Amino acid sequence: MKELISMPLFSIMISLVAFEIGCIINRKTKLAILNPLLISIALLIIFLKCFNVSVKEYNDGGQFITFLLSPATVVLAVPLYKKIKLLKAYALPIVAGISFGTIGGMITIVLLCNLFGISKKLGLSMIPKSITTPIGMAVSQQIGGIQSVTVAAIIITGIFGAIIGPVVFKVFRIEDKVAKGIALGCSSHAIGTSKAIELGEIEGGMSSLSIGLTGLITVIIAPIIAKIFQSLI
């Protein structure tokens, strides 16, 4: 059994099985809080603990899934391409909204970490929390954060955004499809985009756009925000 678990292919298989179980539970219950990614993470943690499998052993196969994150992110350009005319029509408000949202999110992280006395290392790790994982890991390394903490923050942010986003739209009566897509993509990256695609094609296209622009703005602005954060501590 130990030999089977140590095989890289087993890690890939168990990850796919865990995610499929999460999808089934989500479809049956139709509860936003039971996100497939959240369920699969919980199942994998339980599995690794029960069978005493180290993270290193799991990552022998899990790293291949991580490798596929970048091309999977690129695929999100497809719904954007389908709505390119809509992008041209709302170019200025879209770019402005994404820019202010991204910068505002990073500044909020700095202020909250300073308010609650969170260590510099952890604070730096959470600055790129609202961008897709491959870009977030690179930014975290660049500004001196902890990549594993950054990945955890990105996942939590994405799941929380996908869950709370539709609720916020209802409470504040936000009906504009472009606004919904931009909000989900800017705040909760690929996970939010998967939710946006469920809402509609326009929402999905705008959310895909937000991922790219949010990542670009974060890469440029994050080092500046990081220096400000370091000066406050």
C-alpha positions, 0 to 999 in steps of 0.5 A: 500500500505504501508503495502505491501511495508513493507513486506520483500518479497516485497523488494526481488520481487522489486529487482528481477523485477528491475534487470530483467528490467535491463537485458531486456534493456541491451539485447535490446540496447547491450550497455555495459554502460547500465549494468543490475546492474547499471540500477536496482540500479537506478530503486530501488533508484527512487522507494524508493524515490517516495514511501518514503520507508526507506533503513531500510524498504527495507533492511528487505527483501534486506538482504536475497539477501545480504545473498545469495552473499556468496554462489553465489560467491562459484558457480563461482568455476564451470567454474574454475573446468572445466579449471583446466588443463589450470590453472596448465599449467599457474600456475606461471604467473597467480599467479604472475599476480594476486598478482602484480595486486591486490597489485598494485591496493591497492597501487594506492588507497593509493597514489591517496587518499593521493594526493587528500587529501581524508579522512582516513576513506574514503580511508580505505573504498576504499582499498578493492574495487576490491574484491567480496562484502562479502570479501570486507565488512569483510576487510573494517570492519577489517581495519576500513573502512565504509562498505557502502562506500566499497560496493558502491566502489565495485559495481562501480569498477565492473561495470566500469571494465566490461564496459571498459575491452573489450575496453582495450582489443581491444585498446591494441590488447590483444587476449590471453583468459587467460589474458582477464579472469585474468584481468577482475576477478582481477580488477572487481570481480564477475561483471567482471566475468559475462562479462568474461563468455560472452567472453568465457569459458576459460575467465570465468574460469580464471576470477573465479580463480582471484576472489578467489586469489584476495580476499585471497591476499587482506585479507592478504595485506590490513591491511599492506597497511592500516597501510601505508596509516594511516602513510601518513595522 
